[in-house]
Amino acid sequence: MVTKQVGHAPEDGDVTRADSLAREIFSGVANKWALLIINVLGEETLRFTELLTEVGGISHKMLTQTLRRLERDGLVRRTVYAEVPPRVDYRLTEAGAALRDTVNGMCEWTRRYLSEIEAARGRFDARSSRTAQ
Protein backbone atom coordinates (compact mmCIF):
# COMPACT_ATOMS: atom_id res chain seq x y z
CA MET A 1 0.00 0.00 0.00
CA VAL A 2 1.39 3.37 -1.01
CA THR A 3 0.57 6.19 1.32
CA LYS A 4 0.97 9.86 0.76
CA GLN A 5 3.72 11.23 2.97
CA VAL A 6 2.68 13.54 5.76
CA GLY A 7 3.14 17.12 4.76
CA HIS A 8 2.02 20.46 5.99
CA ALA A 9 -0.10 21.37 3.00
CA PRO A 10 -3.67 22.36 3.92
CA GLU A 11 -5.10 19.95 1.37
CA ASP A 12 -3.67 16.99 3.31
CA GLY A 13 -6.36 17.53 5.95
CA ASP A 14 -9.24 17.94 3.48
CA VAL A 15 -11.40 14.78 3.46
CA THR A 16 -13.23 16.01 0.36
CA ARG A 17 -10.07 15.81 -1.77
CA ALA A 18 -9.54 12.39 -3.35
CA ASP A 19 -5.75 12.56 -2.93
CA SER A 20 -5.61 13.80 0.67
CA LEU A 21 -4.12 11.91 3.58
CA ALA A 22 -7.21 12.77 5.63
CA ARG A 23 -9.44 11.00 3.06
CA GLU A 24 -7.21 7.92 3.18
CA ILE A 25 -7.40 7.79 6.97
CA PHE A 26 -11.14 8.52 6.99
CA SER A 27 -11.78 5.73 4.48
CA GLY A 28 -9.78 3.31 6.60
CA VAL A 29 -11.84 3.85 9.74
CA ALA A 30 -15.22 4.64 8.19
CA ASN A 31 -16.14 1.06 7.37
CA LYS A 32 -18.31 -1.35 9.30
CA TRP A 33 -15.54 -3.71 10.38
CA ALA A 34 -13.24 -1.00 11.72
CA LEU A 35 -16.12 0.66 13.57
CA LEU A 36 -17.29 -2.63 15.06
CA ILE A 37 -13.77 -3.61 16.16
CA ILE A 38 -13.26 -0.22 17.80
CA ASN A 39 -16.62 -0.57 19.54
CA VAL A 40 -15.89 -4.11 20.77
CA LEU A 41 -12.41 -3.31 22.04
CA GLY A 42 -13.66 -0.45 24.18
CA GLU A 43 -11.68 -0.42 27.41
CA GLU A 44 -10.70 -4.07 27.04
CA THR A 45 -7.65 -5.90 25.83
CA LEU A 46 -8.75 -8.82 23.67
CA ARG A 47 -7.09 -11.67 21.86
CA PHE A 48 -7.66 -12.30 18.17
CA THR A 49 -10.05 -15.21 18.75
CA GLU A 50 -12.06 -13.15 21.23
CA LEU A 51 -12.43 -10.40 18.65
CA LEU A 52 -13.42 -12.97 16.04
CA THR A 53 -16.17 -14.19 18.34
CA GLU A 54 -17.36 -10.74 19.42
CA VAL A 55 -17.55 -9.21 15.93
CA GLY A 56 -20.26 -11.39 14.43
CA GLY A 57 -19.94 -12.22 10.74
CA ILE A 58 -16.34 -11.09 10.23
CA SER A 59 -14.00 -13.53 8.54
CA HIS A 60 -10.55 -14.42 9.85
CA LYS A 61 -8.99 -12.70 6.82
CA MET A 62 -11.04 -9.51 7.18
CA LEU A 63 -10.32 -9.27 10.90
CA THR A 64 -6.60 -9.64 10.20
CA GLN A 65 -6.66 -6.98 7.46
CA THR A 66 -8.71 -4.54 9.52
CA LEU A 67 -6.58 -4.95 12.64
CA ARG A 68 -3.43 -4.35 10.57
CA ARG A 69 -4.90 -1.17 9.08
CA LEU A 70 -6.00 0.07 12.52
CA GLU A 71 -2.57 -0.72 13.95
CA ARG A 72 -0.86 1.05 11.05
CA ASP A 73 -2.97 4.15 11.67
CA GLY A 74 -2.11 4.08 15.38
CA LEU A 75 -5.62 3.27 16.60
CA VAL A 76 -4.91 -0.24 17.89
CA ARG A 77 -1.89 -1.48 19.82
CA ARG A 78 -0.86 -5.07 19.10
CA THR A 79 1.20 -6.77 21.80
CA VAL A 80 2.94 -10.06 21.07
CA TYR A 81 4.07 -12.18 24.02
CA ALA A 82 6.98 -14.59 23.72
CA GLU A 83 5.06 -17.59 25.01
CA VAL A 84 4.20 -21.05 23.80
CA PRO A 85 1.61 -21.08 22.41
CA PRO A 86 2.04 -17.51 21.12
CA ARG A 87 -0.28 -14.89 22.56
CA VAL A 88 -1.25 -11.64 20.84
CA ASP A 89 -3.44 -8.98 22.45
CA TYR A 90 -5.14 -5.95 20.93
CA ARG A 91 -6.07 -2.73 22.71
CA LEU A 92 -7.14 0.73 21.61
CA THR A 93 -4.54 3.48 21.73
CA GLU A 94 -5.40 6.96 22.99
CA ALA A 95 -6.40 7.95 19.45
CA GLY A 96 -8.50 4.80 19.09
CA ALA A 97 -10.25 5.46 22.40
CA ALA A 98 -11.01 9.03 21.28
CA LEU A 99 -12.49 7.67 18.04
CA ARG A 100 -14.56 5.22 20.09
CA ASP A 101 -16.47 8.16 21.56
CA THR A 102 -17.61 9.00 18.02
CA VAL A 103 -18.41 5.33 17.31
CA ASN A 104 -20.50 5.16 20.49
CA GLY A 105 -22.41 8.23 19.30
CA MET A 106 -23.12 6.51 15.99
CA CYS A 107 -24.32 3.38 17.81
CA GLU A 108 -26.63 5.48 19.96
CA TRP A 109 -27.93 7.32 16.88
CA THR A 110 -28.66 3.95 15.22
CA ARG A 111 -30.59 2.71 18.25
CA ARG A 112 -32.49 6.00 18.56
CA TYR A 113 -33.61 6.15 14.92
CA LEU A 114 -33.91 2.44 14.17
CA SER A 115 -37.72 2.45 14.05
CA GLU A 116 -37.83 5.58 11.87
CA ILE A 117 -35.28 4.16 9.44
CA GLU A 118 -37.09 0.83 9.28
CA ALA A 119 -40.38 2.63 8.51
CA ALA A 120 -38.71 4.80 5.84
CA ARG A 121 -37.24 1.70 4.21
CA GLY A 122 -40.66 0.06 4.19
CA ARG A 123 -42.21 3.11 2.49
CA PHE A 124 -39.38 3.36 -0.02
CA ASP A 125 -39.48 -0.36 -0.86
CA ALA A 126 -43.28 -0.22 -1.29
CA ARG A 127 -42.96 2.74 -3.72
CA SER A 128 -40.12 1.07 -5.57
CA SER A 129 -42.02 -2.18 -6.04
CA ARG A 130 -45.06 -0.29 -7.38
CA THR A 131 -43.00 1.67 -9.91
CA ALA A 132 -41.17 -1.47 -11.03
CA GLN A 133 -44.42 -3.11 -12.08
C-alpha positions as CSV (number, residue, x, y, z in Angstrom):
1,M,0.0,0.0,0.0
2,V,1.4,3.4,-1.0
3,T,0.6,6.2,1.3
4,K,1.0,9.9,0.8
5,Q,3.7,11.2,3.0
6,V,2.7,13.5,5.8
7,G,3.1,17.1,4.8
8,H,2.0,20.5,6.0
9,A,-0.1,21.4,3.0
10,P,-3.7,22.4,3.9
11,E,-5.1,19.9,1.4
12,D,-3.7,17.0,3.3
13,G,-6.4,17.5,6.0
14,D,-9.2,17.9,3.5
15,V,-11.4,14.8,3.5
16,T,-13.2,16.0,0.4
17,R,-10.1,15.8,-1.8
18,A,-9.5,12.4,-3.3
19,D,-5.8,12.6,-2.9
20,S,-5.6,13.8,0.7
21,L,-4.1,11.9,3.6
22,A,-7.2,12.8,5.6
23,R,-9.4,11.0,3.1
24,E,-7.2,7.9,3.2
25,I,-7.4,7.8,7.0
26,F,-11.1,8.5,7.0
27,S,-11.8,5.7,4.5
28,G,-9.8,3.3,6.6
29,V,-11.8,3.8,9.7
30,A,-15.2,4.6,8.2
31,N,-16.1,1.1,7.4
32,K,-18.3,-1.4,9.3
33,W,-15.5,-3.7,10.4
34,A,-13.2,-1.0,11.7
35,L,-16.1,0.7,13.6
36,L,-17.3,-2.6,15.1
37,I,-13.8,-3.6,16.2
38,I,-13.3,-0.2,17.8
39,N,-16.6,-0.6,19.5
40,V,-15.9,-4.1,20.8
41,L,-12.4,-3.3,22.0
42,G,-13.7,-0.5,24.2
43,E,-11.7,-0.4,27.4
44,E,-10.7,-4.1,27.0
45,T,-7.7,-5.9,25.8
46,L,-8.7,-8.8,23.7
47,R,-7.1,-11.7,21.9
48,F,-7.7,-12.3,18.2
49,T,-10.0,-15.2,18.8
50,E,-12.1,-13.2,21.2
51,L,-12.4,-10.4,18.7
52,L,-13.4,-13.0,16.0
53,T,-16.2,-14.2,18.3
54,E,-17.4,-10.7,19.4
55,V,-17.6,-9.2,15.9
56,G,-20.3,-11.4,14.4
57,G,-19.9,-12.2,10.7
58,I,-16.3,-11.1,10.2
59,S,-14.0,-13.5,8.5
60,H,-10.5,-14.4,9.9
61,K,-9.0,-12.7,6.8
62,M,-11.0,-9.5,7.2
63,L,-10.3,-9.3,10.9
64,T,-6.6,-9.6,10.2
65,Q,-6.7,-7.0,7.5
66,T,-8.7,-4.5,9.5
67,L,-6.6,-5.0,12.6
68,R,-3.4,-4.4,10.6
69,R,-4.9,-1.2,9.1
70,L,-6.0,0.1,12.5
71,E,-2.6,-0.7,14.0
72,R,-0.9,1.0,11.0
73,D,-3.0,4.2,11.7
74,G,-2.1,4.1,15.4
75,L,-5.6,3.3,16.6
76,V,-4.9,-0.2,17.9
77,R,-1.9,-1.5,19.8
78,R,-0.9,-5.1,19.1
79,T,1.2,-6.8,21.8
80,V,2.9,-10.1,21.1
81,Y,4.1,-12.2,24.0
82,A,7.0,-14.6,23.7
83,E,5.1,-17.6,25.0
84,V,4.2,-21.0,23.8
85,P,1.6,-21.1,22.4
86,P,2.0,-17.5,21.1
87,R,-0.3,-14.9,22.6
88,V,-1.3,-11.6,20.8
89,D,-3.4,-9.0,22.5
90,Y,-5.1,-6.0,20.9
91,R,-6.1,-2.7,22.7
92,L,-7.1,0.7,21.6
93,T,-4.5,3.5,21.7
94,E,-5.4,7.0,23.0
95,A,-6.4,8.0,19.4
96,G,-8.5,4.8,19.1
97,A,-10.3,5.5,22.4
98,A,-11.0,9.0,21.3
99,L,-12.5,7.7,18.0
100,R,-14.6,5.2,20.1
101,D,-16.5,8.2,21.6
102,T,-17.6,9.0,18.0
103,V,-18.4,5.3,17.3
104,N,-20.5,5.2,20.5
105,G,-22.4,8.2,19.3
106,M,-23.1,6.5,16.0
107,C,-24.3,3.4,17.8
108,E,-26.6,5.5,20.0
109,W,-27.9,7.3,16.9
110,T,-28.7,4.0,15.2
111,R,-30.6,2.7,18.3
112,R,-32.5,6.0,18.6
113,Y,-33.6,6.2,14.9
114,L,-33.9,2.4,14.2
115,S,-37.7,2.5,14.0
116,E,-37.8,5.6,11.9
117,I,-35.3,4.2,9.4
118,E,-37.1,0.8,9.3
119,A,-40.4,2.6,8.5
120,A,-38.7,4.8,5.8
121,R,-37.2,1.7,4.2
122,G,-40.7,0.1,4.2
123,R,-42.2,3.1,2.5
124,F,-39.4,3.4,0.0
125,D,-39.5,-0.4,-0.9
126,A,-43.3,-0.2,-1.3
127,R,-43.0,2.7,-3.7
128,S,-40.1,1.1,-5.6
129,S,-42.0,-2.2,-6.0
130,R,-45.1,-0.3,-7.4
131,T,-43.0,1.7,-9.9
132,A,-41.2,-1.5,-11.0
133,Q,-44.4,-3.1,-12.1
